Amino acid sequence: SYELTQPPSVSVSPGQTASITCSGDKLGDTYVCWYQQKPGQSPVLVVFQDRKRPSGIPERFSGSNSGNTATLTISGTQTMDEADYYCQAWVSSTAVFGGGTKLTVL
Amino acid sequence: EVQLLESGGGLVQPGGSLRLSCAASGFTFSSYAMTWVRQAPGKGLDWVSALSGNGDSTYYADSVKGRFTISRDNSKNTLFLQVNSLRAEDTAVYYCAKSSRRELPPVGFDSWGQGTLVIVSS
């Protein structure tokens, strides 16, 4: 079965840029979404179709996808961005989530 | 404002069944595909099933195929998940989520409910 691989954790200082990767075979051939989930809350869509932001999502969130890797970039990271982040793609009529990355802002 | 309210979770014995519901409001329900995603305690997101806006197309994860059935009643703005032959590994919070389009596959899940907890234990 298809797998998406994310680093378990990423740390960043406030105001710096955080990059979270998501790897999968030929991932660039399909669209990737990214979800943010804070403790005790439901997930929130932050990027869809590789690089588009839903309304209400700050411009500091951006995405890219090429080859075997998709990347979520958070520019000027704020303490409120500390959360778990999940990538997701559709492969053969199946939604696949990455294992999640815990972003720590300190 | 989009609102999704799940219900129907609870404690069930292995092999048992439940019917989960998701009441939707704030949008034209029949115009959007819907999905169920679950999350075991302390674990990541795990997609379960998706259904097109008119209900004529369904997708299932291999882990639930043949045991779970997704359906919808567009006249009542409600999504369902019938879960049968439950196993301990089905223990999770079950979220319903709205797609950003009618057809499958969804482009993204742009609104989520608060979830309903299913515990499978003897």
Interface residues (C-beta under 8 A of the other chain):
Chain A: S1 Y31 C33 Y35 Q37 S42 P43 V44 L45 F48 Q49 P54 D84 Y86 Q88 W90 S93 T94 A95 V96 F97 G98 G99 G100
Chain B: T35 V37 G44 L45 D46 W47 A50 Y59 A61 D62 Y95 A97 S100 L104 P105 P106 V107 G108 F109 D110 W112 G113 Q114 G115
